[in-house]
Amino acid sequence: MGWPVHPPSPEWRSTHTAARCVRCYLQPDRVHSFGSCRRAACLCVRAGLQGGPVIPWRPGRADAVSEKACTPDGRLPDALKGADHIRAIFGRMGFNDQEIVALSGAHALGRCHTDRSGFTGPWTRAPTTFSNEYYRLLLEEKWVEKTREGAGPWKGPKQFTDSKTGEWWSCQCSGDRSLPRHRGVPSPPLLPLLLLLLLAVACASCPLAGELMMLVTDLLLVSDPGFAVYTKKYAADKDAFFKDFAAAFAKLEELGVPFESKTPLKFTRDAKGNVLA
């Protein structure tokens, strides 16, 4: 896989930044290729450092020798498009609906940044832990289009936020996320106008307001019947998700690699859950 030395478009920025971070982490006094760093980052997930499944791995992907060999822009999924677009992108690589939904579960990790993709926020409340919470939140939360950021309007691309923390009248400043209250005060329709205005100002700047996010393509996993059946399956069964994700992720990583060996490296866990090669 090729990696541009200077990212030509926004879709490369997140990957480029992650690669730079991994390079510094691996060994600050040595130069590591971006391809090697990408593999190292993927191995972190494979090794279950974030609680994820153990995934077989084998070396074989070589770095591109020039930028001419880099993948052209426009081949990554567009988070603002529909199900046909997602199926076209992943279908070109040989993935079916089940594998698309399984791979989407990687959104359990990390968050979006406005200076990278333009979007903002984490998908889950535990963005450093690999789990099936992403699917459960898709089904259990009410998602509304994001219109505000802090005390001002949201000026970024279309995305969604969970209504429990995304609407000022149900801000969870009290820390109790199960009740639509603000420090134990009843919902606004019962409040005097003055107190209502004060609550609006306070909650607009609350750090928990709009805590979670989903992309247009994330919500397709619920609205599209072909995707929804697997979303429900993985929300209810973490083991099934881990198994299917491991298979789909290994397939994704190995696309187009001319392997010399057909035997992947095997990983196991010890009694404490540590991953052993």
TORROPA-119515 format. One record per residue (C-alpha): residue number from 1; residue in three letters; x, y negated, z negated. Coordinates in pm, 1 decimal, m for minus. Layout:
<pts>
<nr:NUM; rest:ALA; c1:X; c2:Y; c3:Z>
...
</pts>
This chain:
<pts>
<nr:1; rest:MET; c1:0.0; c2:0.0; c3:0.0>
<nr:2; rest:GLY; c1:131.2; c2:m345.9; c3:88.2>
<nr:3; rest:TRP; c1:144.0; c2:m639.4; c3:m152.6>
<nr:4; rest:PRO; c1:178.7; c2:m994.8; c3:m14.8>
<nr:5; rest:VAL; c1:462.0; c2:m1190.4; c3:m174.3>
<nr:6; rest:HIS; c1:237.7; c2:m1497.0; c3:m174.5>
<nr:7; rest:PRO; c1:m131.1; c2:m1405.2; c3:m210.8>
<nr:8; rest:PRO; c1:m312.7; c2:m1553.0; c3:91.2>
<nr:9; rest:SER; c1:m660.5; c2:m1553.6; c3:m59.3>
<nr:10; rest:PRO; c1:m844.8; c2:m1546.4; c3:m395.5>
<nr:11; rest:GLU; c1:m915.4; c2:m1172.4; c3:m369.8>
<nr:12; rest:TRP; c1:m544.3; c2:m1103.7; c3:m426.9>
<nr:13; rest:ARG; c1:m494.7; c2:m1333.3; c3:m727.2>
<nr:14; rest:SER; c1:m606.5; c2:m1099.6; c3:m1005.1>
<nr:15; rest:THR; c1:m399.1; c2:m809.7; c3:m875.7>
<nr:16; rest:HIS; c1:m94.7; c2:m1030.1; c3:m819.1>
<nr:17; rest:THR; c1:m115.2; c2:m1173.1; c3:m1172.1>
<nr:18; rest:ALA; c1:m157.3; c2:m827.2; c3:m1327.3>
<nr:19; rest:ALA; c1:144.0; c2:m699.0; c3:m1136.8>
<nr:20; rest:ARG; c1:360.2; c2:m987.4; c3:m1261.9>
<nr:21; rest:CYS; c1:255.1; c2:m915.1; c3:m1621.2>
<nr:22; rest:VAL; c1:335.4; c2:m546.1; c3:m1589.1>
<nr:23; rest:ARG; c1:674.2; c2:m625.0; c3:m1434.0>
<nr:24; rest:CYS; c1:770.1; c2:m834.7; c3:m1735.5>
<nr:25; rest:TYR; c1:641.3; c2:m570.5; c3:m1974.4>
<nr:26; rest:LEU; c1:825.5; c2:m278.7; c3:m1814.1>
<nr:27; rest:GLN; c1:1173.3; c2:m430.0; c3:m1831.0>
<nr:28; rest:PRO; c1:1222.7; c2:m807.8; c3:m1818.8>
<nr:29; rest:ASP; c1:1582.6; c2:m789.0; c3:m1690.2>
<nr:30; rest:ARG; c1:1503.1; c2:m570.5; c3:m1389.4>
<nr:31; rest:VAL; c1:1305.5; c2:m618.0; c3:m1070.3>
<nr:32; rest:HIS; c1:1012.5; c2:m380.2; c3:m1018.7>
<nr:33; rest:SER; c1:812.6; c2:m361.8; c3:m697.7>
<nr:34; rest:PHE; c1:446.7; c2:m466.4; c3:m709.7>
<nr:35; rest:GLY; c1:348.3; c2:m121.8; c3:m586.1>
<nr:36; rest:SER; c1:531.5; c2:42.8; c3:m874.6>
<nr:37; rest:CYS; c1:369.6; c2:m195.3; c3:m1121.4>
<nr:38; rest:ARG; c1:26.5; c2:m118.1; c3:m982.4>
<nr:39; rest:ARG; c1:90.5; c2:251.8; c3:m1032.3>
<nr:40; rest:ALA; c1:211.1; c2:184.4; c3:m1387.2>
<nr:41; rest:ALA; c1:m104.8; c2:m12.2; c3:m1465.9>
<nr:42; rest:CYS; c1:m319.8; c2:268.1; c3:m1325.8>
<nr:43; rest:LEU; c1:m127.7; c2:519.7; c3:m1533.8>
<nr:44; rest:CYS; c1:m222.4; c2:325.2; c3:m1846.0>
<nr:45; rest:VAL; c1:m585.2; c2:405.6; c3:m1772.7>
<nr:46; rest:ARG; c1:m498.9; c2:758.8; c3:m1666.5>
<nr:47; rest:ALA; c1:m312.0; c2:825.8; c3:m1987.6>
<nr:48; rest:GLY; c1:m615.5; c2:727.4; c3:m2186.5>
<nr:49; rest:LEU; c1:m451.6; c2:428.8; c3:m2355.3>
<nr:50; rest:GLN; c1:m794.1; c2:263.9; c3:m2353.1>
<nr:51; rest:GLY; c1:m975.8; c2:579.2; c3:m2459.1>
<nr:52; rest:GLY; c1:m1049.1; c2:689.9; c3:m2105.3>
<nr:53; rest:PRO; c1:m1034.9; c2:1034.3; c3:m1943.4>
<nr:54; rest:VAL; c1:m709.3; c2:1213.1; c3:m1867.9>
<nr:55; rest:ILE; c1:m656.6; c2:1198.9; c3:m1490.0>
<nr:56; rest:PRO; c1:m413.1; c2:1413.6; c3:m1287.8>
<nr:57; rest:TRP; c1:m144.5; c2:1217.8; c3:m1101.9>
<nr:58; rest:ARG; c1:131.1; c2:1281.6; c3:m848.6>
<nr:59; rest:PRO; c1:390.5; c2:1046.1; c3:m697.9>
<nr:60; rest:GLY; c1:410.8; c2:980.6; c3:m327.4>
<nr:61; rest:ARG; c1:288.2; c2:629.3; c3:m241.3>
<nr:62; rest:ALA; c1:571.2; c2:414.0; c3:m103.0>
<nr:63; rest:ASP; c1:588.7; c2:34.9; c3:m104.3>
<nr:64; rest:ALA; c1:542.7; c2:m144.7; c3:226.5>
<nr:65; rest:VAL; c1:867.7; c2:m270.6; c3:378.6>
<nr:66; rest:SER; c1:715.9; c2:m596.6; c3:505.4>
<nr:67; rest:GLU; c1:404.8; c2:m810.8; c3:470.0>
<nr:68; rest:LYS; c1:299.1; c2:m702.7; c3:817.0>
<nr:69; rest:ALA; c1:208.9; c2:m367.3; c3:665.9>
<nr:70; rest:CYS; c1:m19.3; c2:m524.1; c3:404.9>
<nr:71; rest:THR; c1:m389.6; c2:m455.1; c3:408.8>
<nr:72; rest:PRO; c1:m568.5; c2:m745.7; c3:582.9>
<nr:73; rest:ASP; c1:m806.1; c2:m972.3; c3:390.1>
<nr:74; rest:GLY; c1:m1176.1; c2:m900.8; c3:386.1>
<nr:75; rest:ARG; c1:m1157.5; c2:m530.6; c3:306.6>
<nr:76; rest:LEU; c1:m1237.9; c2:m559.3; c3:m63.3>
<nr:77; rest:PRO; c1:m1598.7; c2:m551.6; c3:m189.4>
<nr:78; rest:ASP; c1:m1774.9; c2:m889.1; c3:m201.2>
<nr:79; rest:ALA; c1:m1943.8; c2:m923.7; c3:m541.7>
<nr:80; rest:LEU; c1:m2216.5; c2:m1143.9; c3:m394.0>
<nr:81; rest:LYS; c1:m2340.4; c2:m902.7; c3:m126.5>
<nr:82; rest:GLY; c1:m2592.9; c2:m619.5; c3:m120.3>
<nr:83; rest:ALA; c1:m2603.1; c2:m240.6; c3:m132.1>
<nr:84; rest:ASP; c1:m2540.4; c2:m199.8; c3:242.3>
<nr:85; rest:HIS; c1:m2213.7; c2:m390.6; c3:207.5>
<nr:86; rest:ILE; c1:m2098.7; c2:m182.0; c3:m90.3>
<nr:87; rest:ARG; c1:m2179.2; c2:142.3; c3:89.7>
<nr:88; rest:ALA; c1:m1997.6; c2:20.5; c3:401.8>
<nr:89; rest:ILE; c1:m1681.4; c2:m68.0; c3:206.0>
<nr:90; rest:PHE; c1:m1665.0; c2:251.5; c3:3.2>
<nr:91; rest:GLY; c1:m1815.7; c2:470.8; c3:272.6>
<nr:92; rest:ARG; c1:m1528.9; c2:376.8; c3:502.6>
<nr:93; rest:MET; c1:m1300.7; c2:537.8; c3:243.1>
<nr:94; rest:GLY; c1:m1516.1; c2:849.5; c3:212.9>
<nr:95; rest:PHE; c1:m1704.3; c2:773.3; c3:m109.8>
<nr:96; rest:ASN; c1:m2070.0; c2:860.2; c3:m163.5>
<nr:97; rest:ASP; c1:m2326.0; c2:695.2; c3:m395.1>
<nr:98; rest:GLN; c1:m2227.9; c2:904.3; c3:m696.5>
<nr:99; rest:GLU; c1:m1859.8; c2:815.3; c3:m657.5>
<nr:100; rest:ILE; c1:m1940.4; c2:446.6; c3:m604.5>
<nr:101; rest:VAL; c1:m2133.7; c2:433.0; c3:m931.7>
<nr:102; rest:ALA; c1:m1862.8; c2:628.3; c3:m1115.0>
<nr:103; rest:LEU; c1:m1588.3; c2:392.5; c3:m995.0>
<nr:104; rest:SER; c1:m1799.7; c2:91.5; c3:m1093.2>
<nr:105; rest:GLY; c1:m1773.1; c2:216.4; c3:m1451.1>
<nr:106; rest:ALA; c1:m1419.3; c2:74.9; c3:m1456.3>
<nr:107; rest:HIS; c1:m1592.7; c2:m253.7; c3:m1538.7>
<nr:108; rest:ALA; c1:m1603.9; c2:m123.5; c3:m1893.9>
<nr:109; rest:LEU; c1:m1250.1; c2:m264.2; c3:m1908.1>
<nr:110; rest:GLY; c1:m1142.4; c2:m625.7; c3:m1870.4>
<nr:111; rest:ARG; c1:m1323.2; c2:m945.2; c3:m1782.6>
<nr:112; rest:CYS; c1:m1354.9; c2:m1204.1; c3:m1505.7>
<nr:113; rest:HIS; c1:m1164.3; c2:m1534.2; c3:m1502.2>
<nr:114; rest:THR; c1:m1270.4; c2:m1848.0; c3:m1317.7>
<nr:115; rest:ASP; c1:m915.2; c2:m1918.6; c3:m1199.7>
<nr:116; rest:ARG; c1:m893.1; c2:m1571.1; c3:m1044.8>
<nr:117; rest:SER; c1:m1224.7; c2:m1463.8; c3:m895.2>
<nr:118; rest:GLY; c1:m1439.2; c2:m1764.6; c3:m984.3>
<nr:119; rest:PHE; c1:m1656.8; c2:m1554.3; c3:m1215.1>
<nr:120; rest:THR; c1:m1626.0; c2:m1554.3; c3:m1592.9>
<nr:121; rest:GLY; c1:m1686.9; c2:m1323.6; c3:m1887.2>
<nr:122; rest:PRO; c1:m1659.2; c2:m955.5; c3:m1987.6>
<nr:123; rest:TRP; c1:m1899.8; c2:m682.5; c3:m1883.8>
<nr:124; rest:THR; c1:m1904.4; c2:m522.5; c3:m2228.8>
<nr:125; rest:ARG; c1:m1847.5; c2:m619.3; c3:m2591.8>
<nr:126; rest:ALA; c1:m1543.0; c2:m391.2; c3:m2608.7>
<nr:127; rest:PRO; c1:m1345.0; c2:m482.7; c3:m2293.4>
<nr:128; rest:THR; c1:m1029.3; c2:m300.3; c3:m2407.7>
<nr:129; rest:THR; c1:m1206.3; c2:33.1; c3:m2460.6>
<nr:130; rest:PHE; c1:m1302.3; c2:268.8; c3:m2180.7>
<nr:131; rest:SER; c1:m1655.2; c2:398.7; c3:m2237.7>
<nr:132; rest:ASN; c1:m1999.4; c2:428.6; c3:m2077.7>
<nr:133; rest:GLU; c1:m2122.5; c2:108.5; c3:m2245.4>
<nr:134; rest:TYR; c1:m2125.3; c2:m66.8; c3:m1906.3>
<nr:135; rest:TYR; c1:m2409.2; c2:158.2; c3:m1785.7>
<nr:136; rest:ARG; c1:m2602.4; c2:133.1; c3:m2110.5>
<nr:137; rest:LEU; c1:m2588.6; c2:m245.1; c3:m2102.4>
<nr:138; rest:LEU; c1:m2705.6; c2:m250.1; c3:m1740.7>
<nr:139; rest:LEU; c1:m3016.8; c2:m58.0; c3:m1839.3>
<nr:140; rest:GLU; c1:m3084.9; c2:m189.2; c3:m2190.0>
<nr:141; rest:GLU; c1:m3019.3; c2:m562.4; c3:m2158.2>
<nr:142; rest:LYS; c1:m3230.2; c2:m819.9; c3:m1978.3>
<nr:143; rest:TRP; c1:m3007.6; c2:m998.0; c3:m1726.1>
<nr:144; rest:VAL; c1:m3077.3; c2:m1356.0; c3:m1620.8>
<nr:145; rest:GLU; c1:m2894.4; c2:m1574.5; c3:m1372.0>
<nr:146; rest:LYS; c1:m2623.8; c2:m1784.7; c3:m1537.9>
<nr:147; rest:THR; c1:m2703.1; c2:m2155.6; c3:m1522.2>
<nr:148; rest:ARG; c1:m2489.3; c2:m2304.3; c3:m1800.7>
<nr:149; rest:GLU; c1:m2131.5; c2:m2290.4; c3:m1923.0>
<nr:150; rest:GLY; c1:m2094.6; c2:m2431.4; c3:m2274.0>
<nr:151; rest:ALA; c1:m2277.6; c2:m2763.0; c3:m2291.5>
<nr:152; rest:GLY; c1:m2271.9; c2:m2818.5; c3:m1914.8>
<nr:153; rest:PRO; c1:m2408.6; c2:m2656.0; c3:m1598.3>
<nr:154; rest:TRP; c1:m2248.3; c2:m2344.9; c3:m1449.6>
<nr:155; rest:LYS; c1:m2069.7; c2:m2445.1; c3:m1129.2>
<nr:156; rest:GLY; c1:m1926.1; c2:m2108.6; c3:m1030.1>
<nr:157; rest:PRO; c1:m2058.8; c2:m1837.0; c3:m796.4>
<nr:158; rest:LYS; c1:m2381.6; c2:m1655.5; c3:m871.2>
<nr:159; rest:GLN; c1:m2358.3; c2:m1418.8; c3:m1166.8>
<nr:160; rest:PHE; c1:m2579.6; c2:m1300.2; c3:m1448.8>
<nr:161; rest:THR; c1:m2568.6; c2:m1313.0; c3:m1828.0>
<nr:162; rest:ASP; c1:m2748.5; c2:m1115.3; c3:m2095.1>
<nr:163; rest:SER; c1:m3057.9; c2:m1299.6; c3:m2212.0>
<nr:164; rest:LYS; c1:m2990.8; c2:m1229.0; c3:m2580.7>
<nr:165; rest:THR; c1:m2684.1; c2:m1450.9; c3:m2583.6>
<nr:166; rest:GLY; c1:m2729.0; c2:m1635.2; c3:m2255.8>
<nr:167; rest:GLU; c1:m3040.1; c2:m1835.3; c3:m2349.8>
<nr:168; rest:TRP; c1:m2992.8; c2:m2107.1; c3:m2608.6>
<nr:169; rest:TRP; c1:m3313.5; c2:m2023.4; c3:m2794.3>
<nr:170; rest:SER; c1:m3190.3; c2:m1671.0; c3:m2870.8>
<nr:171; rest:CYS; c1:m2828.1; c2:m1752.7; c3:m2943.8>
<nr:172; rest:GLN; c1:m2671.0; c2:m1506.8; c3:m3187.1>
<nr:173; rest:CYS; c1:m2466.0; c2:m1748.8; c3:m3398.1>
<nr:174; rest:SER; c1:m2574.0; c2:m1564.5; c3:m3710.6>
<nr:175; rest:GLY; c1:m2379.4; c2:m1259.5; c3:m3597.0>
<nr:176; rest:ASP; c1:m2694.3; c2:m1043.0; c3:m3593.3>
<nr:177; rest:ARG; c1:m2731.3; c2:m952.6; c3:m3226.6>
<nr:178; rest:SER; c1:m3043.7; c2:m749.5; c3:m3277.8>
<nr:179; rest:LEU; c1:m3271.7; c2:m1044.4; c3:m3355.0>
<nr:180; rest:PRO; c1:m3349.6; c2:m1352.9; c3:m3142.7>
<nr:181; rest:ARG; c1:m3267.4; c2:m1600.2; c3:m3417.4>
<nr:182; rest:HIS; c1:m3028.7; c2:m1885.7; c3:m3483.9>
<nr:183; rest:ARG; c1:m2892.8; c2:m1855.1; c3:m3840.0>
<nr:184; rest:GLY; c1:m3221.8; c2:m1701.5; c3:m3952.9>
<nr:185; rest:VAL; c1:m3439.4; c2:m1984.9; c3:m3812.4>
<nr:186; rest:PRO; c1:m3758.2; c2:m1873.8; c3:m3626.3>
<nr:187; rest:SER; c1:m3793.6; c2:m1916.8; c3:m3251.6>
<nr:188; rest:PRO; c1:m3824.8; c2:m2277.3; c3:m3116.4>
<nr:189; rest:PRO; c1:m4199.7; c2:m2292.1; c3:m3043.5>
<nr:190; rest:LEU; c1:m4261.2; c2:m2305.6; c3:m3420.9>
<nr:191; rest:LEU; c1:m4008.6; c2:m2582.9; c3:m3488.2>
<nr:192; rest:PRO; c1:m4056.7; c2:m2958.2; c3:m3496.2>
<nr:193; rest:LEU; c1:m3929.4; c2:m3135.1; c3:m3187.9>
<nr:194; rest:LEU; c1:m3631.5; c2:m3290.9; c3:m3364.3>
<nr:195; rest:LEU; c1:m3503.2; c2:m2960.4; c3:m3497.2>
<nr:196; rest:LEU; c1:m3562.7; c2:m2807.5; c3:m3155.8>
<nr:197; rest:LEU; c1:m3331.5; c2:m3064.1; c3:m2995.4>
<nr:198; rest:LEU; c1:m3064.7; c2:m3011.5; c3:m3260.2>
<nr:199; rest:LEU; c1:m3073.6; c2:m2636.9; c3:m3199.7>
<nr:200; rest:ALA; c1:m3040.5; c2:m2689.7; c3:m2825.7>
<nr:201; rest:VAL; c1:m2723.3; c2:m2893.9; c3:m2871.2>
<nr:202; rest:ALA; c1:m2573.9; c2:m2651.3; c3:m3123.1>
<nr:203; rest:CYS; c1:m2643.5; c2:m2337.8; c3:m2923.2>
<nr:204; rest:ALA; c1:m2526.5; c2:m2484.1; c3:m2593.3>
<nr:205; rest:SER; c1:m2174.8; c2:m2498.5; c3:m2735.4>
<nr:206; rest:CYS; c1:m2191.8; c2:m2169.8; c3:m2926.8>
<nr:207; rest:PRO; c1:m1897.3; c2:m1942.2; c3:m2836.1>
<nr:208; rest:LEU; c1:m2130.4; c2:m1642.5; c3:m2814.9>
<nr:209; rest:ALA; c1:m2373.4; c2:m1803.8; c3:m2570.2>
<nr:210; rest:GLY; c1:m2369.7; c2:m1608.0; c3:m2245.2>
<nr:211; rest:GLU; c1:m2128.5; c2:m1360.9; c3:m2400.8>
<nr:212; rest:LEU; c1:m2168.9; c2:m1087.0; c3:m2140.2>
<nr:213; rest:MET; c1:m2183.1; c2:m1100.0; c3:m1762.3>
<nr:214; rest:MET; c1:m2282.8; c2:m891.7; c3:m1462.3>
<nr:215; rest:LEU; c1:m2218.4; c2:m947.1; c3:m1095.0>
<nr:216; rest:VAL; c1:m2475.5; c2:m923.7; c3:m818.5>
<nr:217; rest:THR; c1:m2321.2; c2:m591.6; c3:m717.7>
<nr:218; rest:ASP; c1:m2338.1; c2:m461.8; c3:m1076.1>
<nr:219; rest:LEU; c1:m2714.3; c2:m506.9; c3:m1089.2>
<nr:220; rest:LEU; c1:m2745.5; c2:m311.2; c3:m765.4>
<nr:221; rest:LEU; c1:m2662.4; c2:m1.9; c3:m969.3>
<nr:222; rest:VAL; c1:m3002.6; c2:m42.4; c3:m1134.7>
<nr:223; rest:SER; c1:m3217.3; c2:m184.7; c3:m853.6>
<nr:224; rest:ASP; c1:m3103.5; c2:51.9; c3:m576.7>
<nr:225; rest:PRO; c1:m3267.4; c2:396.6; c3:m616.1>
<nr:226; rest:GLY; c1:m2966.4; c2:579.6; c3:m474.3>
<nr:227; rest:PHE; c1:m2734.8; c2:422.0; c3:m730.6>
<nr:228; rest:ALA; c1:m2978.8; c2:409.7; c3:m1022.1>
<nr:229; rest:VAL; c1:m3003.0; c2:786.2; c3:m1064.2>
<nr:230; rest:TYR; c1:m2631.2; c2:803.4; c3:m1144.8>
<nr:231; rest:THR; c1:m2637.7; c2:489.3; c3:m1358.5>
<nr:232; rest:LYS; c1:m2899.1; c2:652.9; c3:m1581.2>
<nr:233; rest:LYS; c1:m2700.9; c2:976.2; c3:m1588.4>
<nr:234; rest:TYR; c1:m2379.5; c2:807.8; c3:m1702.3>
<nr:235; rest:ALA; c1:m2557.6; c2:586.7; c3:m1955.5>
<nr:236; rest:ALA; c1:m2687.4; c2:900.7; c3:m2122.7>
<nr:237; rest:ASP; c1:m2382.2; c2:1124.0; c3:m2084.1>
<nr:238; rest:LYS; c1:m2031.9; c2:985.0; c3:m2146.5>
<nr:239; rest:ASP; c1:m1863.9; c2:1317.4; c3:m2076.6>
<nr:240; rest:ALA; c1:m2025.7; c2:1339.7; c3:m1733.4>
<nr:241; rest:PHE; c1:m1909.8; c2:985.8; c3:m1657.1>
<nr:242; rest:PHE; c1:m1552.4; c2:1057.7; c3:m1767.7>
<nr:243; rest:LYS; c1:m1540.7; c2:1371.8; c3:m1555.2>
<nr:244; rest:ASP; c1:m1679.0; c2:1205.1; c3:m1241.8>
<nr:245; rest:PHE; c1:m1471.6; c2:890.0; c3:m1289.5>
<nr:246; rest:ALA; c1:m1152.0; c2:1092.5; c3:m1319.5>
<nr:247; rest:ALA; c1:m1223.6; c2:1271.9; c3:m992.1>
<nr:248; rest:ALA; c1:m1326.6; c2:956.5; c3:m803.3>
<nr:249; rest:PHE; c1:m1036.9; c2:749.2; c3:m938.9>
<nr:250; rest:ALA; c1:m779.3; c2:1013.1; c3:m844.3>
<nr:251; rest:LYS; c1:m932.5; c2:1026.3; c3:m496.0>
<nr:252; rest:LEU; c1:m915.6; c2:646.8; c3:m465.2>
<nr:253; rest:GLU; c1:m551.2; c2:634.6; c3:m573.1>
<nr:254; rest:GLU; c1:m447.6; c2:904.5; c3:m328.9>
<nr:255; rest:LEU; c1:m613.1; c2:767.9; c3:m15.0>
<nr:256; rest:GLY; c1:m366.1; c2:767.2; c3:272.1>
<nr:257; rest:VAL; c1:m69.5; c2:902.2; c3:72.6>
<nr:258; rest:PRO; c1:150.2; c2:1155.2; c3:258.4>
<nr:259; rest:PHE; c1:224.4; c2:1377.6; c3:m40.2>
<nr:260; rest:GLU; c1:521.1; c2:1612.8; c3:m32.7>
<nr:261; rest:SER; c1:380.3; c2:1804.9; c3:m326.3>
<nr:262; rest:LYS; c1:21.3; c2:1925.2; c3:m352.4>
<nr:263; rest:THR; c1:47.7; c2:1991.6; c3:m723.5>
<nr:264; rest:PRO; c1:m58.2; c2:1700.5; c3:m947.0>
<nr:265; rest:LEU; c1:104.4; c2:1637.6; c3:m1282.9>
<nr:266; rest:LYS; c1:m101.4; c2:1777.6; c3:m1569.6>
<nr:267; rest:PHE; c1:m172.9; c2:1581.7; c3:m1885.4>
<nr:268; rest:THR; c1:m311.1; c2:1712.1; c3:m2213.2>
<nr:269; rest:ARG; c1:m397.9; c2:1562.7; c3:m2553.0>
<nr:270; rest:ASP; c1:m257.3; c2:1663.2; c3:m2887.5>
<nr:271; rest:ALA; c1:m464.6; c2:1703.0; c3:m3206.3>
<nr:272; rest:LYS; c1:m450.0; c2:1325.5; c3:m3266.8>
<nr:273; rest:GLY; c1:m572.5; c2:1241.3; c3:m2916.6>
<nr:274; rest:ASN; c1:m231.7; c2:1130.6; c3:m2785.0>
<nr:275; rest:VAL; c1:m169.2; c2:1204.7; c3:m2418.1>
<nr:276; rest:LEU; c1:115.8; c2:1443.0; c3:m2339.5>
<nr:277; rest:ALA; c1:269.3; c2:1511.2; c3:m1998.7>
</pts>
